[in-house]
Amino acid sequence: MIIGIDPHKMSHTANAVDPATNTTTASVRIDATLAGYRELMRWSKQFPERRWAVENASGLGRHLAQWLVARGEIVLDVPCTATARVRELSRGSRRKTDVIDAAAAASVAALHGDATVVVAEDHTTVFAMLEERRANLATQRVRITNQLHAVLRDLVAGGAAVAITAKSAASLLRTVRPESPAERTRKQLAHDLVRDVRAVDASLADIEKRMTAALDDHGTRLREIDGIGAITAVRLIGRTGPAARFGSPHAFATYAGTAPIEISSGEHSRHRLSRAGDRRLNSAIHLVAVTQVRMRDSIGRAYFDKKIAEGKTRNEAMRCLKRRLANHIWRMMISDEQCAIKDQHGLETAA
């Protein structure tokens, strides 16, 4: 029996579907609370052999999916787009209800379509959270510094330098002698923004220390690659997740958007730049490639110069380097995961 789940913030709807006949056997609606989860488990025990299909198990359904996985249940993650296609092809004039959505999630899992197995959260989840936190802090700093630039532009002739820091802004403000109420207010606001910049800078420094500590605990060797520091390594692992979920480096390159797309028309065939894939992961690989090209003694620079000598343009050579780096990064992450499994097995054997 496959139990489809349509999760919402306040409630979840479960629909048990027989995969042989694709018919609904039973359904239940619970509150999104621990008491509701226990009620759901008691209800599901009427089906000794069961699997769960949770729509959007990485979003609204994350807590329930992880709660079920922790109790030994087999849980599948069904994307919202897959359930939408099922509704489009089913009868009922595209009706959308919680029960129908839950049944659609179960149908996707029964057909072995786009559903993927949900695993317990591990170090990749930790890295993803740290990376997202740092990205939010960086965005916040840009917003605050833009506001500070706007205030200083009206307070000081010519404004401040583009690469503004809390220290340089504070030094500039010490030279300002406001004469009108408007100027005094601007100076006070500028001081407030300087304090905000200092607070964000302190948070960014703290999150980088936590990233370094998390990488040391994980034991990854990604930082051995030229151009990869703590921040980039966390982004690569956090955006990739378990590298073993990709069957080959080609699959990883496609996911990262570094694999070129072939275009064929008759006897003519060429490749174009891929705009698909995880763009933040692609940005991290691009940053590594640019850094290696600037390092004259790096292996990446030697490979880049080789492609230039073959007649490729700078952009084409950069794309080739990014593709090669994607392969190397994937293999190193696979090696790190295998070493972690061996170490864990050795500890269990010793215990």
SVG drawing of the C-alpha trace seen along z (x, -y; Angstrom):
<svg xmlns="http://www.w3.org/2000/svg" viewBox="-15 -75 69 81">
<polyline fill="none" stroke="black" stroke-width="0.4" points="0.0,0.0 1.2,-3.5 0.1,-6.3 0.2,-9.7 0.6,-12.8 -0.5,-16.3 1.2,-18.5 0.1,-22.0 1.3,-24.2 -1.5,-23.4 -2.7,-20.0 -1.8,-17.0 -4.0,-14.8 -3.2,-11.1 -4.7,-8.9 -3.9,-5.2 -3.8,-4.0 -3.6,-0.4 -0.8,-0.4 -2.3,2.6 -5.6,0.9 -4.7,-2.7 -7.8,-3.1 -8.2,-4.9 -8.7,-2.5 -8.8,-5.0 -8.0,-8.6 -7.4,-10.6 -6.8,-14.3 -4.5,-15.1 -3.2,-18.3 0.4,-19.1 1.4,-18.3 3.2,-15.4 -0.1,-14.2 -1.3,-14.2 1.8,-12.3 1.1,-9.6 -2.5,-9.4 -1.3,-9.0 1.0,-6.1 -1.8,-4.3 -4.0,-4.7 -1.3,-3.4 -0.8,-0.2 -3.9,1.3 -1.5,1.6 1.4,3.9 3.3,3.4 3.3,-0.3 5.3,-3.1 4.9,-6.8 4.8,-9.4 5.1,-12.9 4.5,-15.8 7.3,-18.4 9.2,-16.5 12.0,-19.1 9.5,-21.9 6.2,-21.8 6.5,-18.0 10.1,-18.0 9.3,-17.6 6.8,-14.8 9.0,-13.0 12.0,-13.1 9.8,-12.0 8.7,-9.0 12.3,-8.2 13.5,-8.3 11.0,-5.6 12.2,-3.2 9.5,-4.0 10.2,-4.1 9.4,-7.6 9.4,-9.0 9.7,-12.6 7.2,-13.6 7.7,-17.0 4.7,-19.3 5.1,-19.3 4.6,-15.6 1.3,-15.7 0.2,-18.5 0.8,-16.4 -1.2,-13.6 -4.2,-15.9 -3.9,-17.2 -4.2,-13.7 -6.9,-12.4 -10.6,-12.8 -12.4,-15.5 -11.8,-18.6 -8.5,-19.4 -10.1,-19.5 -7.7,-20.2 -8.4,-19.1 -6.2,-17.8 -7.4,-14.2 -6.8,-14.4 -3.3,-15.8 -2.5,-13.0 -3.8,-10.4 -1.7,-12.0 1.4,-11.8 0.7,-8.1 0.1,-7.5 3.5,-9.1 5.2,-6.8 3.4,-3.8 4.5,-4.5 8.1,-5.0 8.2,-8.3 9.8,-11.4 9.7,-10.3 13.0,-9.9 13.8,-8.2 14.0,-10.5 17.0,-9.8 17.8,-11.0 19.4,-14.5 23.2,-14.4 26.2,-16.7 25.0,-17.9 21.9,-19.4 24.1,-21.2 26.2,-22.6 23.1,-23.7 21.8,-25.5 25.1,-27.3 25.4,-28.3 21.9,-29.7 22.5,-31.6 25.7,-33.2 24.0,-34.0 21.2,-35.8 23.7,-37.7 25.7,-38.7 22.4,-40.0 21.6,-41.9 25.0,-43.6 24.6,-44.7 21.2,-46.2 22.6,-48.1 25.7,-49.4 23.5,-50.6 21.4,-52.5 24.6,-53.9 25.8,-55.0 22.6,-56.9 22.7,-58.7 26.4,-59.6 25.8,-60.9 23.4,-63.5 25.6,-64.2 29.1,-64.5 30.1,-66.0 30.9,-63.1 29.7,-60.5 31.8,-57.6 34.1,-55.2 32.4,-52.2 34.2,-49.6 32.8,-51.0 33.4,-49.5 32.2,-50.3 35.6,-51.7 35.9,-54.0 32.3,-55.2 32.9,-56.0 36.1,-57.9 34.2,-59.9 31.3,-60.7 33.8,-62.2 34.6,-64.9 31.0,-65.9 29.7,-68.9 26.0,-69.1 24.4,-72.5 20.7,-71.8 18.2,-69.4 18.1,-67.4 21.9,-67.0 21.9,-66.0 19.2,-63.4 21.2,-62.0 24.3,-61.7 22.4,-59.8 20.9,-57.5 24.4,-57.0 25.7,-56.0 22.8,-53.5 23.7,-52.0 27.4,-51.7 26.4,-49.8 24.3,-47.5 27.2,-46.9 29.5,-46.0 26.9,-43.6 26.5,-41.9 30.3,-41.7 30.6,-40.0 27.8,-37.5 29.6,-36.7 32.9,-36.1 31.1,-33.9 29.3,-31.8 32.7,-31.3 34.2,-29.9 31.3,-27.5 31.7,-26.5 35.4,-25.7 34.6,-23.7 31.9,-21.8 34.3,-21.0 36.9,-19.8 34.4,-17.5 33.4,-16.1 36.9,-15.6 36.4,-16.7 39.4,-17.2 37.8,-19.7 39.9,-22.5 43.0,-20.8 41.8,-22.0 43.2,-25.3 40.5,-28.1 38.3,-26.3 38.2,-27.7 35.8,-27.0 32.9,-29.1 33.1,-27.6 33.5,-24.0 30.4,-24.4 28.4,-25.7 29.6,-22.9 28.6,-20.2 25.4,-21.9 24.1,-22.5 25.1,-19.0 23.9,-16.9 25.1,-13.3 27.4,-13.0 26.5,-9.3 23.0,-10.2 24.6,-11.0 25.5,-7.9 28.4,-9.5 30.3,-12.7 28.3,-13.5 25.0,-13.4 26.6,-15.8 27.8,-18.1 24.3,-18.2 22.9,-19.0 25.5,-21.8 24.9,-23.2 28.5,-22.8 27.7,-20.1 27.2,-21.6 24.0,-20.9 24.2,-19.4 22.2,-20.9 21.7,-18.8 19.9,-19.9 20.4,-17.7 24.1,-17.2 25.1,-20.1 25.9,-19.5 27.2,-21.9 27.1,-22.6 25.7,-25.5 26.0,-26.8 23.6,-25.2 21.4,-27.6 19.9,-24.8 21.0,-23.2 21.6,-24.6 22.9,-28.1 24.4,-28.7 26.3,-25.5 27.4,-26.6 28.5,-29.9 30.7,-28.2 32.4,-26.1 32.8,-29.2 34.5,-31.0 36.9,-28.1 37.7,-28.2 38.3,-31.9 40.6,-31.6 42.6,-28.8 43.1,-30.8 44.5,-33.7 47.0,-31.3 49.7,-30.9 51.1,-27.7 47.8,-25.9 46.8,-22.8 43.6,-24.6 45.7,-27.4 47.8,-24.9 44.6,-23.2 43.1,-26.7 46.3,-27.7 46.2,-24.4 42.7,-25.0 43.6,-28.5 46.5,-27.1 44.1,-24.7 42.3,-27.7 39.4,-28.0 38.1,-31.4 38.5,-32.5 34.9,-31.7 35.1,-28.3 38.3,-27.5 36.6,-28.5 33.6,-26.3 36.0,-23.3 37.8,-24.1 34.5,-24.2 33.5,-20.9 36.8,-19.3 36.5,-20.8 33.0,-19.4 34.3,-15.9 37.2,-16.4 35.0,-17.8 32.4,-15.0 35.1,-12.3 36.6,-13.9 33.3,-14.2 32.6,-10.5 35.9,-9.5 35.2,-11.6 31.8,-9.9 33.4,-6.4 36.1,-7.2 33.4,-8.4 31.4,-5.2 34.6,-3.1 35.5,-5.1 31.9,-4.7 32.0,-0.9 35.4,-0.7 34.0,-2.4 31.0,-0.2 33.2,2.9 35.5,1.7 32.5,1.0"/>
</svg>
